[in-house]
Amino acid sequence: MKFTVNHHEAYAYTGGKPFRPSPAGTPAVPQGDAGALGSGPAGAPFNPALPCIVFIHGALNDHSVWTLLARWCAHHGYSVLAVDLPGHGRSAGLPLTSVQDLAAWLHKLLDAAGVDTAVLVGHSMGSLIALEAAERASTLVMVGTAYPMKVSEALLTTARDEPEAAMAMVNAFSHSLASAKPSYPGPGAWLRGGGMALMRRLQAQQAAVNLFENDFQVCDRYTGGEAAAARVRCPVHYILGAQDQMTLPRNNAVLGALLKPRIHTVAAGHALMAEAPDAVLAALRAALQPSA
């Protein structure tokens, strides 16, 4: 689905269902029967009163990292927007250079979509954007998160001078050992190869800017977490990978003390939506429960 934000086309994947915003104050109550990704009914005819979930990707990613989760939610009682951030994937314009600017862009996209509040689900850099935009959140779900999200000077330098080498480094550290055969159960899936291909495609599409360097600078420079956390008034959940080497779970003490999140830990690395989609779905469904 396409919107116009800041005079540029903005894209959001709707999970294979038509999108309609939910009325203000509609509770996020899951519909449909329980099941793993890829199971269960196709979903009831679309209801315009459905609650909305907004998925926000991380650095050098796009909406496709949410495909499995977005499709499940869209077919089990939610309206879904899995966004491409500016300059990423199908969204036009130059990439933005701060978490605050990206959060402001997200506000405008929600306005364009007619969404008052939504469940905001962000991964890595996207989790910081969701935090900064949390006044629009009915529930805040931060996936593979840490704060401060500092990036080593060596990686930033490599991202500037040798982005292909930097992508290979990040791809290696984003996947746990369990993501490789024979540990990974999915037939015909090569998670590390797929992750590298996605980063290469997005980097090549953005000819005007070094997208890799831009996004990792966005993470590294963000210092507004404490102030943003003080403004949060909704339930907060963390979904963390036990083997995450990019955003180490132990680096969550600063915001954890302020947000007091419910923490869900899954056996995966930083690319946990790909490595452990069923476990991440189970954690997300727990976060969506009204009593959570």
Number of C-alpha atoms within 10 A of each C-alpha: 13 16 18 15 21 12 9 15 14 24 24 24 25 25 22 13 18 15 22 21 23 22 16 13 11 15 19 21 13 18 15 15 11 13 13 12 16 12 10 14 13 13 17 11 10 16 15 14 16 23 26 29 26 25 29 30 27 24 21 24 26 25 23 15 21 24 18 17 22 27 21 24 26 25 22 19 23 32 27 31 29 27 27 23 29 23 24 26 23 20 22 19 18 16 20 18 15 18 26 19 14 22 20 15 20 23 20 17 22 20 14 13 17 14 20 19 26 29 25 26 27 27 28 24 27 27 27 31 30 30 28 25 23 26 19 22 24 25 25 28 30 27 32 29 28 26 24 21 24 17 16 11 10 10 19 19 13 17 23 16 13 12 20 16 13 20 22 16 15 18 21 16 18 22 25 21 14 16 23 15 14 8 9 15 13 12 7 7 14 13 19 20 10 13 22 17 14 17 22 18 14 19 23 12 15 18 11 11 14 16 26 23 21 20 20 22 19 21 25 19 15 18 14 15 19 17 12 20 19 11 14 21 15 15 20 23 24 27 27 27 29 19 23 22 17 23 25 19 20 8 14 16 14 14 19 17 11 15 20 14 17 15 17 19 17 21 16 25 27 27 27 28 22 23 25 19 19 19 20 24 21 17 20 20 15 16 24 22 12 12 7 12
